[in-house]
């Protein structure tokens, strides 16, 4: 029989870039120290490190509150550390947390919660914490701000679990939109979003509102794949929300949006951990501004979309 356990997967992003920048020996030492620190923080809050996974840690906790306290400390302290590091050496943390029945065999742990926490770690953007509803229900007295992301499609699961993003930032200023020209679009009556068509090179795919959310990214787990080194593994998410089509940036280098047929057609909206409502048609640049002719660029066209642009920080 298994026991109710909260599982944490904490992974470092960008380690490949660091190995290329400073060489195998120094990069290995840096990653090893970070992994040891991550494990130490987990143990300090009552967790047990099951194993190290190259550039990540798999740990288990007896409850969601202690696990959440640990991952909040990880993100906050690691963010402070990164401010002193050169940009090419920065490895951010992306963390997945899930609670459920876990079976231990020979020191290793198995179960749906283990698989789910691992997948959430992959899906979360750099510097983000994604957690299941069971974790949020088990916070106890832990004061943690969180936002309901709704049901998320997880590969291998028939039912889409409700996922939350746990906010660790004391201030949101670090995650405001990057500077970009923004000309206010005309106000046009709202209508209910129905579908979005995405095109990149010779790939053209139509997604209906009921099929969202989807991810744009470099890996096969993304529902719309853009194979370019500037694109994060899972770079951005498109979801249907309150009758609108919403683009959410979860990338390392940012996402840019430009709309067609408005007074602001020449301007780009730059997003970093931000979101905006997609309306009409236009382009989405992944990892580079659309003003860069070489940027990986997706054309989009929405049908029945809410055409009143909304751009707001993720809180």
Secondary structure by P-SEA (a helix, b strand, c coil): cccbbbbbbbbbcaaaaaaaaccaaaaaaaaaaaaaaaaaaaaaaccccccccccbbbbbcccaaaaaaaaaaaaaaaaaaacccccccbbbbbbbbbbcbbbbcccccccaaaaaaaaaaaaccccbbbbcaaaaaaccccbbbbbccccccccccccccbbbbbbcccccccccccccccccccccbbbbbcbbbbbcccbbbbbccccccccccccccccccccccccccccbbbbbcccbbbbbbccccbbbbbbcccccccbbbbbccbbbbbccbbbbbccccccccccbbbbbbbccccccbbbbccc
